Amino acid sequence: MSYHLLHAFCRLLAALPFCALYAISDFAYLLVYKLVGYRRRVVRANLASAFPEKSETERKAIERKFYHWLCDYFLEAVKLLGMSREQMLRHIEFRGAEQMEQCFDEGQSCAAILGHYCNWEYLSAAGLPFTRHPEAVIGLIYHPLYNKAFDRLFIDIRSAMGGTCVRKQDILRRLVALRQSGTPSFFGYISDQAPKWENIHLWLPFLNHDTPVFTGGERIMRKMNNAVFYVDMERPERGRYVCTFRLITKTPAELPENDITRQFFEMLEHTIRNHPEYYLWTHNRWKRTHEEYNRKVENGELAKR
């Protein structure tokens, strides 16, 4: 499907009211979960290993809720193309945004660290509550998708509420340019992806696993002396989100190395355990094991870190 055809189709979807979109989502759930079984084996394996203390019945309930939410997620994201900023604020509440404006008042830019939880696309609207600093750049760091049409579509979605999309390989250069121009910024780092072997910098306990993590985001936050916030998202009801910015530190350089990353994963696990159905379980996050990593280091395939 070409970008223009895909974009036009999504624009038509975005013009529908939420009730119609959720009716489509309910039908999509039957196709994605019941008929196709999209990545169902991966989801079940992830839930079984993350929550061994839960019964199979409990995990099946989480699984069904997860697929319902996954279908909602995509249509809610598409809806960004058809909402005004006033409508957007009726569907998401931002708590703690005044802390960031205070940082801007003091000449300090901010960084948000978050996981694939709830509808992370809605973070692109985080600048809407700002009243004293409308010039602040609200950005999302992204890894380009392999499908070029979907890559352009999600850039459109993430820019619809004033967000700026920056590729991860360009982010440091962009942040330095913003600082030199005196423009405050607030960029979001989704930091729970599975890193490539050569990018594994740290192993942490996370959801009952010895988990490899990438610490590049933390290194950038330290270099830029950002105030760092954890994005804690909730979904009290269908179609409504609450995004709470929880301050981790305003002095990142004073914390021990990797402490921001450690705190993030502890906070994210707490969030997930409260409502596990809103986490992105379709990714095989634990496909890389510490044992295999050590073997690669011993065989000289990787530089020991």
PyMOL commands that set and color helices and strands:
alter all, ss='L'
color gray80, all
select helices_A, chain A and resi 3-14+18-36+40-50+56-82+85-88+97-105+120-125+148-159+168-181+197-199+216-224+252-254+259-274+276-278+290-298
alter helices_A, ss='H'
color red, helices_A
select strands_A, chain A and resi 92-95+110-114+137-142+164-167+185-190+202-206+209-213+227-237+240-249
alter strands_A, ss='S'
color yellow, strands_A
deselect
rebuild
show_as cartoon
